[in-house]
Amino acid sequence: MNSETFGDAPPGSAPDRVRGRAVAAAVAAMAVLVAVTIGARSQSGVVGAVMAADIAAGAAGCALLPVVARRPVPGALALAVLAALSPAATPPATLGALWAAERRRFPVAAALAAAGVAGHAVQGLWRPSGGISYAWWLGLITVAYGALVGWGALARARRALLASLRERAARAEAEQGRRVAEARMLERTRIAREMHDVLAHRLSLLATYAGALEYRPDAPPEKLARAAGVVRAGAHQALDELREVILLLRSDDDGAGEGNGGVGGRPQPVLADLPRLVAESRDAGGLVRLSDRVVDPGALPAAAGRTAYRVVQEGLTNARKHAAGQPVEVALEGRPGGRLEIDISNPLPDPAAPGPAVPGSGTGLVGLTERVRLAGGRLDHGTAAGEFRVRAWLPWPA
């Protein structure tokens, strides 16, 4: 019988119902064997009170089997006592020893088997079996009980192994689910960080153009129309990008919309895109000077190029927000086998100077510092000698 049948299960549960049916089938089979044993005893001339005792012992043995299924130790001991009284209790007693071996540790199972052997030894003394000597009969009984204990121990070990494997599989599945969730969260954080940089840059440009419209209403109509067109186009682009990132962050698919290391399939910028970024800032009225002394920029890894681009982008965005109208110096220098150095500086704004106030979240440089650190570099920022300066370096393997 399957050892898992006798595992602990809540009453009324599916495993408990399966166990109940298995115990009922075992009781029915033992009842048949008891009947065969009693029939054989009756043919050998056993009648009267002895036959009645055999019938009672056999019935009691079958009745005790459900007890063994729930309480193996007392049930097996009771069956051993019945086996000492009548051969009709032998089939239930041997099955009880097997069930006990499946449910209890080896020392306990061996002790119960010894009790069963002792019961049969007593039985053989006053109810000897014809055709075989007592010593051989007791030896066979001992071997049978040893085999039952071994079988039960093997079944118990198998059950424990299967339970361990199921537990390990469940843990592995839970760990895999946790890793997938963490990977999804990290990817969404990366997407949000990318979109923060893009939207902050674009919205700061819009604020600059809108400020020009507000503070220069006397500008030529063609310049006003051009500025208004830039504001309108930029607003549409910002809305599209914001809608895109919201859809990505709501998606449950791993890497949904990712392509070429970008967000929503949009290619990510690299170091070669810096002139375009500087040109956008100049078109918005920014005074930006770019000093590019990078040797072989095409050899810079794409990840480092994206990080360098974001550093410059955040520097220009902060300059537009907090030092509008001030010149910005952007200097890059580096070569393969060394490192890429980025230096962005601008004079501190005059507190009394008029101009549009663009609020900031205060998290751009914090996130940028973390991005540079993850890329293996370092970023420092602060004010000194009337200037706000951002300095960063990134490793550039040969």
HELIX and SHEET records of a PDB file:
HELIX    1   1 SER A    3  PHE A    6  5                                   4    
HELIX    2   2 ALA A   14  GLN A   43  1                                  30    
HELIX    3   3 ALA A   49  ARG A   70  1                                  22    
HELIX    4   4 PRO A   72  LEU A   85  1                                  14    
HELIX    5   5 PRO A   87  ALA A   89  5                                   3    
HELIX    6   6 THR A   90  ARG A  103  1                                  14    
HELIX    7   7 PHE A  106  TRP A  126  1                                  21    
HELIX    8   8 TYR A  134  TYR A  215  1                                  82    
HELIX    9   9 PRO A  221  ARG A  250  1                                  30    
HELIX   10  10 LEU A  271  ASP A  273  5                                   3    
HELIX   11  11 LEU A  274  ASP A  283  1                                  10    
HELIX   12  12 PRO A  297  ALA A  299  5                                   3    
HELIX   13  13 ALA A  302  HIS A  322  1                                  21    
HELIX   14  14 GLY A  364  LEU A  374  1                                  11    
SHEET    1   A 5 VAL A 288  VAL A 294  0                                        
SHEET    2   A 5 VAL A 328  GLY A 334  1                                        
SHEET    3   A 5 ARG A 339  PRO A 347 -1                                        
SHEET    4   A 5 GLU A 387  PRO A 395 -1                                        
SHEET    5   A 5 ARG A 378  ALA A 384 -1                                        
END                                                                             
